[in-house]
Amino acid sequence: MSYQPSDNPADYQRQLDTKVDSLQRLMAEAGIAMPPLKVYPSRPLGFRMRAEFRVWHEWGKAHYAMNKPGEKRPYIIEDFPIGSALINQLMAPIMEAVNNSEILSRKLFSMEFLTTTSDQALVTLIYHRPLDKDWENEAKTLQNQLNIAIVGRSRKQKLVLDRDYVTETLEVDGKQYSYQQVESSFTQPNAGINREMLSWASGCLSASAGDLIELYCGNGNFTAVLAQHFDKVLATEISKVSVNSALTNFAANQIHNVTVARLSSEEFTQALNRQRDFRRLAEVDLDSFNFSTIFVDPPRAGLDSGTEKLVTGLDNILYISCNPTTLAANLVEITKTHKIVSAALFDQFPWTQHIESGVHLRRL
């Protein structure tokens, strides 16, 4: 897709229409019967809450830079129009401070920004050298000047000056949710579209009964909103950092009906089928759950065959996908036992070929 970021509504709509056509054509070719697609457009600019930049040293100065696929030499950039207003506000003063300090600039090769709609920011400075007390003092001065959090990283070293997370606050269907988002862990990059995804998912499951299985729960982004519709939730996640964040977020949002197990989807499938015992499930009585619904938000590889079989054992399936090709492949099997009752496209990544979508299925 060749579209470049633009504030022209016609340009944005063209790139979105291309995604809609692509998703519908892919499903038709796979023989998937789809209901009318609900499309959620993004803001064309200023939508991205996190960013990663290469730092390029040239002409005696450091610059923000990015690489185009297949090209070795980076492109120097001055701003980031698809980034949040806060990212763009911070870029210039941070780089000015870097260029005014040999301690901050020496062997700095990358910067990562994580921001929130509530105007919190965390910036990670990544180096090809060990960080010492002199670096810590310089970084603390910059942190205090800009009222942000800074983390320093180098090989086998992580130096947290104050905190390594931001706290996002999102309103979904009139209710406020608080989310701890930790540096270097996965978070939804487009806060506006994330709200739409959460509202759509909640609407799909609002009339649910029984208990929910959630695979790939991350920091509890969806879990916090969906838990209200079920008696109990059993959520799984393999990342220890994400599990800890999820527990923090459930406590912050006063959600008490969720149990989190640190397992992969494959391991959970084995446990549920009584194929293996896991010490991490030692205190979880699987027989006490009355599972009626499963929610999955898998990586780009989609569902493995074991998990695919697992989901078809539940009456209701909610599937958020970041890869329509693997979604279509999974749906070929899942729609043998279930019917798609709702489908949506979320423009999480405008100006790219990336398509985020969701389907809600019920047993035939």
PAKE-549208 format. One record per residue (C-alpha): z, y, x; residue in three letters. Coordinates in steps of 0.1 Angstrom, whole numbers, padded with zeros to 4 digits, always signed. Last residue first. Layout:
! PAKE-549208
ZYXAla/...
This chain:
! PAKE-549208
+0150-0238-0247Leu/+0179-0226-0224Arg/+0180-0189-0220Arg/+0165-0167-0192Leu/+0171-0132-0180His/+0147-0119-0154Val/+0150-0092-0128Gly/+0127-0074-0104Ser/+0127-0057-0070Glu/+0092-0051-0056Ile/+0086-0040-0020His/+0050-0028-0013Gln/+0064+0005-0001Thr/+0063+0041-0013Trp/+0093+0036-0036Pro/+0119+0010-0026Phe/+0143+0002-0054Gln/+0116+0006-0081Asp/+0133-0018-0105Phe/+0111-0041-0125Leu/+0125-0058-0156Ala/+0123-0089-0176Ala/+0141-0101-0208Ser/+0140-0133-0228Val/+0125-0157-0202Ile/+0127-0192-0217Lys/+0145-0221-0200His/+0140-0258-0194Thr/+0105-0260-0179Lys/+0109-0223-0172Thr/+0132-0230-0142Ile/+0105-0250-0124Glu/+0076-0225-0124Val/+0103-0198-0123Leu/+0113-0207-0088Asn/+0078-0202-0075Ala/+0074-0170-0094Ala/+0107-0157-0079Leu/+0095-0168-0044Thr/+0064-0146-0047Thr/+0083-0118-0065Pro/+0106-0112-0035Asn/+0137-0090-0040Cys/+0148-0110-0071Ser/+0176-0106-0096Ile/+0181-0138-0116Tyr/+0202-0140-0148Leu/+0204-0175-0161Ile/+0220-0186-0194Asn/+0226-0222-0207Asp/+0235-0236-0173Leu/+0222-0268-0158Gly/+0189-0251-0148Thr/+0209-0230-0123Val/+0219-0261-0103Leu/+0184-0275-0100Lys/+0172-0243-0084Glu/+0203-0243-0062Thr/+0193-0277-0049Gly/+0156-0268-0045Ser/+0164-0236-0025Asp/+0165-0204-0044Leu/+0146-0173-0031Gly/+0135-0169+0005Ala/+0138-0132+0001Arg/+0176-0134-0002Pro/+0192-0145-0035Pro/+0206-0124-0064Asp/+0218-0152-0087Val/+0238-0150-0119Phe/+0249-0182-0137Ile/+0260-0185-0173Thr/+0280-0210-0195Ser/+0306-0223-0170Phe/+0338-0235-0187Asn/+0360-0234-0156Phe/+0392-0254-0152Ser/+0373-0284-0138Asp/+0365-0264-0107Leu/+0402-0260-0098Asp/+0401-0236-0069Val/+0430-0239-0043Glu/+0412-0263-0020Ala/+0379-0245-0024Leu/+0378-0232+0012Arg/+0389-0266+0023Arg/+0355-0279+0011Phe/+0349-0313-0005Asp/+0314-0327-0006Arg/+0291-0343-0032Gln/+0312-0334-0062Arg/+0281-0318-0079Asn/+0300-0285-0079Leu/+0309-0289-0043Ala/+0274-0297-0032Gln/+0260-0268-0052Thr/+0286-0245-0036Phe/+0275-0256-0001Glu/+0239-0249-0009Glu/+0247-0215-0023Ser/+0267-0207+0008Ser/+0305-0206+0006Leu/+0333-0181+0009Arg/+0348-0186-0025Ala/+0358-0156-0047Val/+0378-0159-0079Thr/+0373-0132-0105Val/+0395-0126-0136Asn/+0416-0098-0122His/+0394-0067-0122Ile/+0415-0036-0116Gln/+0386-0016-0102Asn/+0403-0010-0068Ala/+0415-0046-0068Ala/+0380-0060-0075Phe/+0366-0037-0048Asn/+0390-0048-0021Thr/+0383-0085-0029Leu/+0345-0077-0027Ala/+0350-0059+0006Ser/+0368-0089+0021Asn/+0341-0113+0008Val/+0314-0090+0023Ser/+0330-0090+0057Val/+0334-0128+0056Lys/+0297-0133+0048Ser/+0290-0165+0029Ile/+0294-0153-0007Glu/+0304-0171-0038Thr/+0317-0159-0072Ala/+0337-0178-0098Leu/+0341-0156-0128Val/+0366-0161-0157Lys/+0368-0152-0194Asp/+0335-0134-0193Phe/+0318-0101-0204His/+0341-0078-0183Gln/+0332-0097-0151Ala/+0296-0083-0152Leu/+0304-0048-0139Val/+0326-0058-0109Ala/+0304-0088-0102Thr/+0273-0068-0098Phe/+0284-0049-0067Asn/+0310-0075-0057Gly/+0306-0068-0019Asn/+0280-0095-0016Gly/+0279-0118-0047Cys/+0254-0143-0033Tyr/+0259-0168-0061Leu/+0277-0158-0093Glu/+0290-0185-0117Ile/+0302-0171-0150Leu/+0327-0184-0176Asp/+0327-0188-0214Gly/+0310-0164-0238Ala/+0282-0138-0233Ser/+0272-0111-0257Ala/+0271-0084-0230Ser/+0250-0106-0206Leu/+0216-0089-0208Cys/+0232-0054-0212Gly/+0253-0059-0181Ser/+0223-0068-0161Ala/+0204-0037-0174Trp/+0234-0014-0166Ser/+0238-0028-0131Leu/+0201-0026-0123Met/+0200+0010-0136Glu/+0230+0020-0115Arg/+0214+0003-0085Asn/+0182+0023-0092Ile/+0201+0056-0088Gly/+0220+0043-0058Ala/+0189+0033-0038Asn/+0200+0014-0006Pro/+0220-0014-0023Gln/+0246-0024+0003Thr/+0244-0051+0030Phe/+0269-0050+0058Ser/+0264-0029+0090Ser/+0291-0004+0081Glu/+0312-0014+0051Val/+0307-0002+0015Gln/+0339+0000-0005Gln/+0329+0003-0042Tyr/+0345+0022-0070Ser/+0333+0018-0106Tyr/+0334+0045-0133Gln/+0326+0036-0169Lys/+0302+0054-0192Gly/+0275+0027-0192Asp/+0277+0025-0154Val/+0291+0054-0134Glu/+0290+0048-0097Leu/+0316+0057-0070Thr/+0309+0049-0034Glu/+0336+0045-0008Thr/+0325+0047+0028Val/+0333+0022+0055Tyr/+0341+0018+0092Asp/+0372+0040+0093Arg/+0388+0064+0118Asp/+0373+0062+0153Leu/+0360+0027+0150Val/+0347+0013+0184Leu/+0326-0018+0182Lys/+0318-0036+0214Gln/+0300-0069+0222Lys/+0269-0049+0234Arg/+0274-0013+0223Ser/+0286+0003+0191Arg/+0303+0035+0182Gly/+0315+0043+0146Val/+0317+0078+0132Ile/+0332+0089+0099Ala/+0322+0124+0086Ile/+0338+0158+0082Asn/+0311+0175+0103Leu/+0334+0191+0129Gln/+0360+0163+0128Asn/+0334+0136+0135Gln/+0319+0157+0163Leu/+0352+0161+0180Thr/+0360+0125+0175Lys/+0327+0115+0191Ala/+0335+0136+0222Glu/+0370+0121+0226Asn/+0357+0085+0220Glu/+0329+0090+0246Trp/+0354+0101+0272Asp/+0377+0072+0263Lys/+0349+0046+0270Asp/+0318+0031+0254Leu/+0299+0004+0273Pro/+0262+0010+0278Arg/+0229+0004+0259His/+0243+0024+0230Tyr/+0245+0025+0192Ile/+0259+0055+0173Leu/+0269+0046+0137Thr/+0272+0074+0112Val/+0294+0072+0080Leu/+0290+0097+0052Ala/+0308+0105+0020Gln/+0291+0129-0004Asp/+0301+0112-0037Ser/+0266+0099-0041Thr/+0272+0079-0010Thr/+0260+0079+0026Thr/+0254+0054+0054Leu/+0235+0066+0084Phe/+0225+0044+0114Glu/+0216+0058+0149Met/+0198+0041+0177Ser/+0191+0042+0215Phe/+0220+0062+0230Leu/+0217+0055+0268Lys/+0234+0088+0277Arg/+0234+0111+0246Ser/+0270+0113+0236Leu/+0284+0117+0272Ile/+0256+0140+0282Glu/+0266+0163+0254Ser/+0246+0192+0240Asn/+0217+0169+0231Asn/+0240+0147+0211Val/+0256+0177+0193Ala/+0221+0190+0184Glu/+0212+0155+0171Met/+0243+0155+0149Ile/+0236+0190+0136Pro/+0200+0182+0127Ala/+0204+0149+0110Met/+0235+0158+0089Leu/+0219+0178+0061Gln/+0190+0153+0058Asn/+0214+0123+0055Ile/+0234+0144+0029Leu/+0204+0151+0008Ala/+0197+0114+0006Ser/+0167+0100+0024Gly/+0131+0098+0011Ile/+0124+0132+0028Pro/+0136+0121+0062Phe/+0136+0150+0086Asp/+0125+0160+0121Glu/+0106+0129+0131Ile/+0093+0117+0165Ile/+0068+0088+0161Tyr/+0075+0058+0182Pro/+0051+0043+0208Arg/+0048+0005+0205Lys/+0025+0003+0175Glu/+0020-0029+0155Gly/+0042-0018+0126Pro/+0049+0020+0128Lys/+0079+0029+0148Asn/+0105+0055+0140Met/+0120+0084+0159Ala/+0149+0108+0159Tyr/+0149+0128+0191His/+0168+0130+0224Ala/+0160+0157+0249Lys/+0149+0160+0285Gly/+0112+0161+0276Trp/+0116+0126+0260Glu/+0144+0104+0249His/+0137+0085+0217Trp/+0166+0075+0193Val/+0155+0049+0168Arg/+0165+0056+0133Phe/+0182+0036+0106Glu/+0188+0049+0071Ala/+0212+0046+0041Arg/+0215+0063+0007Met/+0177+0064-0001Arg/+0168+0083-0032Phe/+0160+0118-0018Gly/+0123+0116-0029Leu/+0103+0099-0057Pro/+0134+0095-0079Arg/+0131+0059-0090Ser/+0113+0043-0119Pro/+0128+0015-0140Tyr/+0102-0006-0158Val/+0110-0029-0187Lys/+0083-0056-0187Leu/+0072-0070-0221Pro/+0081-0107-0223Pro/+0067-0130-0195Met/+0051-0164-0199Ala/+0048-0178-0163Ile/+0015-0195-0156Gly/+0017-0188-0118Ala/-0014-0166-0121Glu/+0002-0147-0149Ala/+0034-0142-0129Met/+0014-0128-0100Leu/-0007-0105-0122Arg/+0024-0091-0139Gln/+0041-0084-0106Leu/+0010-0068-0090Ser/+0002-0047-0120Asp/+0038-0033-0121Val/+0037-0026-0084Lys/+0003-0008-0086Thr/+0017+0013-0115Asp/+0046+0024-0093Leu/+0023+0036-0066Gln/+0002+0055-0091Arg/+0032+0070-0108Gln/+0045+0084-0075Tyr/+0012+0101-0067Asp/+0009+0115-0102Ala/+0044+0129-0100Pro/+0036+0148-0068Asn/+0068+0150-0047Asp/+0051+0128-0021Ser/+0061+0100+0002Pro/+0029+0083+0015Gln/+0008+0058-0005Tyr/-0011+0033+0016Ser/+0000+0000+0000Met/
